[in-house]
Structures are given as structure tokens and as C-alpha cells.
Amino acid sequence: MTNATDALLWERIRSGDAEAFGDLYERHARSVQSYCLRRTADLQLAEDATATVFLETWRRRRRIALTTDSAVPLLLGVATNVLRQHWRGRRRYAAAVERVRGATPAGAPGHEDDVIARVDAMRRLREASGALHDLPRREREVLALVAWGELTYEETAAALGVPIGTVRSRLARARARLGDAFPSQLPACIPVEEPLR
């Protein structure tokens, strides 16, 4: 049934048809992974996030409906939420590491030093990303879906569950903040996440 539209596949998927879900996966996994990779700049994380996106989509299949002819907005909306949860967890983890670092006697070697070095390296990478990270989260998400997810305004609105006018205004604000850097010179692979505080 590879010629079936996403809408037809989705109706079968909602009924529990694993084969139809496999077809949907084959059709869109690469786009989801590409989107996640561009948002994270980390291949392993992008692969893990892609797997989580499809797992969550299957798990929630009976509760969600397609709002467009394509499943891509739905899948990228789930991806946006998966990445948001990942970064929230990572911030909590970094805060816990900082607490452990404060409780560790000075000069005591250990696994914490390696973790702290990695967290510091990730922080430097984020700081080097410049203006993109200065955007508010909502503007970054819209920008990522339009520029890297290659969604239309309508599909982006469906992915985020907001009106199309909200997408347009967020994108306009992002463009104004980034100036000439949007969209032609937008880097292909910068982690577009919540900065660690």
C-alpha cells in the first residue's frame, strides 16, 4: 500500500495496523531524523529522538488525528515536543551535576569531571551559535519547522497546534531579530534548544 496517502495510512494506523505504520515510518523517518539532527547537531541524539517520535506517535495513535493531508506536520510536532522534553531533562541533569560538583571535595578525580567537561563543551557550542539562541523558544521552534523541517505555514501551525497568524508573527519576529542571517545563510546544523541557565 505504498501508494496510499498519509490520510489513508493514518486511518489504518488508528485501527492498529502495524504494517501501515511501517509504511508511514518508511515514508517519513528520514525527514524526522533530518529535522532532529538539524535541531541537535548530534547524530545519536537525532536517531534516538526519531525512534521516540515514532514510538510516541504509535502509542497515541487513537487520540490524535491528522489535520493536514500529510503526516509530516504531526510527526514534526511530536519531534518538537520530544526534543523539548530532552532539553528539559538535560537542564535538570546539568543542575544535578553542578550540585554534585559543589559537594565533591576539591581535587577528587572521578566520573563527574568528565561529565562536567562535556557539559562545558556543550555550553560553549551553544554560546557559539550566537543570535539563533537568543530567539525566544517559540520563535526558534517556528523557525526550525519552516527552515529545516521545510513545512509550510499551515503545516507548521498544525504541528504546533497554533493559528497560522501566530506562525506568521513568530516567524516575522525571528526574521527581524536575525536580520540578514535568515533564511539563506541559516546554518544547516545548530542545536536549537533551550539555553542552560
QUINOR-V428213 format. One record per residue. N is the residue number from 1. RES is the residue in one letter. D_CENTER is the distance of its C-alpha to the mean C-alpha in Angstrom with 1 decimal. Layout:
n=<N | N>
res=<RES | RES>
d_center=<D_CENTER | D_CENTER>
//
This chain:
n=<1 | 2 | 3 | 4 | 5 | 6 | 7 | 8 | 9 | 10 | 11 | 12 | 13 | 14 | 15 | 16 | 17 | 18 | 19 | 20 | 21 | 22 | 23 | 24 | 25 | 26 | 27 | 28 | 29 | 30 | 31 | 32 | 33 | 34 | 35 | 36 | 37 | 38 | 39 | 40 | 41 | 42 | 43 | 44 | 45 | 46 | 47 | 48 | 49 | 50 | 51 | 52 | 53 | 54 | 55 | 56 | 57 | 58 | 59 | 60 | 61 | 62 | 63 | 64 | 65 | 66 | 67 | 68 | 69 | 70 | 71 | 72 | 73 | 74 | 75 | 76 | 77 | 78 | 79 | 80 | 81 | 82 | 83 | 84 | 85 | 86 | 87 | 88 | 89 | 90 | 91 | 92 | 93 | 94 | 95 | 96 | 97 | 98 | 99 | 100 | 101 | 102 | 103 | 104 | 105 | 106 | 107 | 108 | 109 | 110 | 111 | 112 | 113 | 114 | 115 | 116 | 117 | 118 | 119 | 120 | 121 | 122 | 123 | 124 | 125 | 126 | 127 | 128 | 129 | 130 | 131 | 132 | 133 | 134 | 135 | 136 | 137 | 138 | 139 | 140 | 141 | 142 | 143 | 144 | 145 | 146 | 147 | 148 | 149 | 150 | 151 | 152 | 153 | 154 | 155 | 156 | 157 | 158 | 159 | 160 | 161 | 162 | 163 | 164 | 165 | 166 | 167 | 168 | 169 | 170 | 171 | 172 | 173 | 174 | 175 | 176 | 177 | 178 | 179 | 180 | 181 | 182 | 183 | 184 | 185 | 186 | 187 | 188 | 189 | 190 | 191 | 192 | 193 | 194 | 195 | 196 | 197>
res=<M | T | N | A | T | D | A | L | L | W | E | R | I | R | S | G | D | A | E | A | F | G | D | L | Y | E | R | H | A | R | S | V | Q | S | Y | C | L | R | R | T | A | D | L | Q | L | A | E | D | A | T | A | T | V | F | L | E | T | W | R | R | R | R | R | I | A | L | T | T | D | S | A | V | P | L | L | L | G | V | A | T | N | V | L | R | Q | H | W | R | G | R | R | R | Y | A | A | A | V | E | R | V | R | G | A | T | P | A | G | A | P | G | H | E | D | D | V | I | A | R | V | D | A | M | R | R | L | R | E | A | S | G | A | L | H | D | L | P | R | R | E | R | E | V | L | A | L | V | A | W | G | E | L | T | Y | E | E | T | A | A | A | L | G | V | P | I | G | T | V | R | S | R | L | A | R | A | R | A | R | L | G | D | A | F | P | S | Q | L | P | A | C | I | P | V | E | E | P | L | R>
d_center=<29.1 | 26.8 | 28.1 | 27.1 | 24.7 | 21.4 | 23.2 | 26.0 | 23.8 | 22.0 | 25.4 | 26.4 | 23.3 | 24.0 | 27.4 | 26.1 | 26.6 | 24.8 | 25.9 | 24.3 | 21.0 | 21.6 | 22.3 | 19.0 | 17.2 | 19.4 | 18.7 | 14.9 | 13.6 | 13.8 | 11.8 | 8.9 | 9.4 | 10.0 | 6.8 | 5.1 | 8.3 | 8.4 | 5.6 | 7.5 | 10.9 | 11.6 | 12.8 | 13.5 | 10.3 | 8.6 | 11.6 | 11.5 | 8.0 | 9.3 | 12.5 | 11.2 | 9.7 | 13.1 | 15.0 | 13.8 | 14.4 | 17.8 | 18.6 | 18.1 | 19.6 | 22.7 | 21.2 | 18.9 | 20.2 | 19.1 | 19.6 | 19.8 | 21.5 | 18.3 | 15.9 | 13.0 | 12.2 | 12.4 | 10.2 | 7.3 | 8.1 | 8.1 | 4.8 | 3.7 | 6.6 | 6.4 | 4.3 | 6.7 | 9.4 | 9.1 | 9.6 | 12.2 | 13.9 | 14.0 | 15.6 | 18.0 | 18.7 | 19.5 | 21.7 | 23.5 | 24.1 | 25.6 | 27.8 | 28.9 | 29.6 | 31.8 | 33.6 | 34.3 | 37.7 | 37.7 | 37.9 | 37.0 | 35.0 | 32.4 | 28.9 | 27.7 | 28.6 | 26.3 | 23.4 | 24.2 | 24.5 | 21.1 | 19.6 | 21.8 | 20.7 | 17.0 | 18.2 | 20.2 | 17.4 | 15.5 | 18.8 | 19.5 | 16.5 | 18.7 | 18.4 | 14.7 | 14.1 | 17.0 | 15.3 | 14.8 | 11.4 | 12.0 | 13.1 | 10.2 | 7.8 | 10.7 | 11.3 | 8.1 | 8.7 | 12.3 | 12.7 | 10.3 | 9.6 | 13.3 | 13.6 | 16.7 | 17.1 | 18.2 | 15.3 | 12.8 | 15.2 | 15.1 | 11.4 | 11.5 | 15.0 | 16.7 | 19.7 | 19.6 | 21.6 | 18.9 | 16.5 | 19.4 | 20.4 | 17.0 | 16.7 | 20.4 | 20.0 | 17.2 | 19.6 | 22.5 | 21.0 | 20.0 | 23.2 | 24.0 | 20.8 | 19.0 | 18.4 | 20.7 | 20.3 | 16.6 | 15.8 | 14.1 | 12.2 | 11.6 | 9.2 | 7.9 | 8.1 | 10.9 | 14.1 | 16.3 | 19.3>
//
